[in-house]
Amino acid sequence: MLQVKDITFEYSKQKVVLNNFSFSLKKGEHLCVMGESGCGKSTLLKAIYGLLDLQKGSIFWEENQVLGPEFNLVPGFEKFKYVAQDFDLMPYISVAENIKKFLSRFYPEESETRTQELLEVIDMKAFEKAKVKNLSGGQKQRVAIARALAKEPDLLLLDEPFSQIDNFKKNGLRRKLFSYLKKKNIACIVATHDKNDALSFADKLMVIKSNKILTFDTPQKIYNNPKQKYIAALFDDVNSIKINGKSILVYPHQIKIVDKSTLTASVLNCYFKGSYWLVECLCNEQNIFLNHTSFLEKEKAICLEIKKSP
Ligand SMILES: Nc1ncnc2c1ncn2[C@@H]1O[C@H](COP(=O)(O)OP(=O)(O)OP(=O)(O)O)[C@@H](O)[C@H]1O
């Protein structure tokens, strides 16, 4: 189990980046960390990996304490692997050799089998002999993940792991990677801006705001009962609608167009989203977003109904 106990970290005296963070994560559990740019996601990952000297608090994996560079010649906790945003690969050797670098030279057969298994997970078999310098950003990102997995860490820390990978590849890769981690019982912490990483694959979700943990729970609970617009906005174009003097948070799919209601609106814009249209309308002097099955002309008068159940 990972135990982060009351940690505080600041890069300089004026600026606390992590303010009293405490949480735990079980072996094999998958945590997503979300929050606005600059809120401290990467810093949290670096602190957990042991790349930073904390001002306060402690981090433990089982009974072993993770210590920062002040205490370690080679920073980085040995049972963890961290894939940073700049992959740190060796450009002049092949994809397979990059992965093998982290495996034992004394067991060439096992090393080859493991490399093939990991090439399969990241869907890069066809590029096994290609030099890393000739790969695209997204391909390098996948090799970096495979390399981090080579020695089966207890905890994998991924910083924006699919940021350079196209949507087509991303979904398949996510499914393969996260089911592989579950099968091997490898815990994982992913810093991400992508709601799909959190909603479909995480056991727990942490949202950071203003250098503090705003919420830590299952993605379902956080999505269904967002405490603040800041949280709901991580998932969708959320509306904060005033009804009877009270503001409620409503996702676009929770608003329906009906034949008659007391809530009337006028269409401002309609955006094609593939399987539905996102309609922006003006309702009681507020801009509201809702999902609809067909295109609506600008200025069309509509009646709305809010269905708050998820
Ligand atoms: N090496 C550093 N020295 C000083 N300040 C830093 C350093 N690295 C990050 N920061 C600052 O710490 C804060 C948190 O940065 P961090 O990279 O952890 O944010 P983030 O949530 O990962 O952002 P993003 O989503 O944009 O990647 C930011 O204000 C950033 O400017």
The ligand as a Tripos MOL2 file, in Angstrom:
@<TRIPOS>MOLECULE
LIG
   31    33     1     0     0
SMALL
NO_CHARGES

@<TRIPOS>ATOM
      1 N1         11.2090   23.0730  -11.2780 N.pl3     1 LIG1
      2 C1         10.3340   23.9980  -10.9010 C.ar      1 LIG1
      3 N2         10.7460   25.1180  -10.2600 N.ar      1 LIG1
      4 C2          9.8710   26.0590   -9.8520 C.ar      1 LIG1
      5 N3          8.5330   25.9770  -10.0190 N.ar      1 LIG1
      6 C3          8.0670   24.9000  -10.6460 C.ar      1 LIG1
      7 C4          8.9250   23.8460  -11.1270 C.ar      1 LIG1
      8 N4          8.1630   22.8820  -11.6950 N.ar      1 LIG1
      9 C5          6.8850   23.3180  -11.5960 C.ar      1 LIG1
     10 N5          6.8180   24.5020  -10.9770 N.ar      1 LIG1
     11 C6          5.5950   25.2570  -10.6520 C.3       1 LIG1
     12 O1          4.8140   24.4740   -9.7610 O.3       1 LIG1
     13 C7          3.4320   24.5470  -10.0770 C.3       1 LIG1
     14 C8          2.8890   23.1480  -10.3360 C.3       1 LIG1
     15 O2          3.4810   22.6280  -11.5110 O.3       1 LIG1
     16 P1          3.1450   21.1800  -12.0580 P.3       1 LIG1
     17 O3          4.0320   20.9310  -13.2450 O.co2     1 LIG1
     18 O4          3.1950   20.2250  -10.9450 O.co2     1 LIG1
     19 O5          1.6150   21.3760  -12.5230 O.3       1 LIG1
     20 P2          0.6570   20.4200  -13.3620 P.3       1 LIG1
     21 O6         -0.6430   20.3700  -12.6350 O.co2     1 LIG1
     22 O7          1.3360   19.1240  -13.6420 O.co2     1 LIG1
     23 O8          0.4850   21.2470  -14.7040 O.3       1 LIG1
     24 P3          0.1640   20.7600  -16.2080 P.3       1 LIG1
     25 O9         -1.2140   20.1920  -16.1770 O.co2     1 LIG1
     26 O10         0.2410   22.0410  -16.9870 O.co2     1 LIG1
     27 O11         1.2320   19.7600  -16.6060 O.co2     1 LIG1
     28 C9          3.3210   25.4740  -11.2740 C.3       1 LIG1
     29 O12         2.9600   26.7610  -10.8210 O.3       1 LIG1
     30 C10         4.7130   25.4830  -11.8710 C.3       1 LIG1
     31 O13         4.9850   26.7060  -12.4860 O.3       1 LIG1
@<TRIPOS>BOND
     1     1     2 1
     2     2     3 ar
     3     2     7 ar
     4     3     4 ar
     5     4     5 ar
     6     5     6 ar
     7     6     7 ar
     8     6    10 ar
     9     7     8 ar
    10     8     9 ar
    11     9    10 ar
    12    10    11 1
    13    11    12 1
    14    11    30 1
    15    12    13 1
    16    13    14 1
    17    13    28 1
    18    14    15 1
    19    15    16 1
    20    16    17 2
    21    16    18 1
    22    16    19 1
    23    19    20 1
    24    20    21 2
    25    20    22 1
    26    20    23 1
    27    23    24 1
    28    24    25 2
    29    24    26 1
    30    24    27 1
    31    28    29 1
    32    28    30 1
    33    30    31 1
@<TRIPOS>SUBSTRUCTURE
     1 LIG1         1 GROUP 0 **** ****
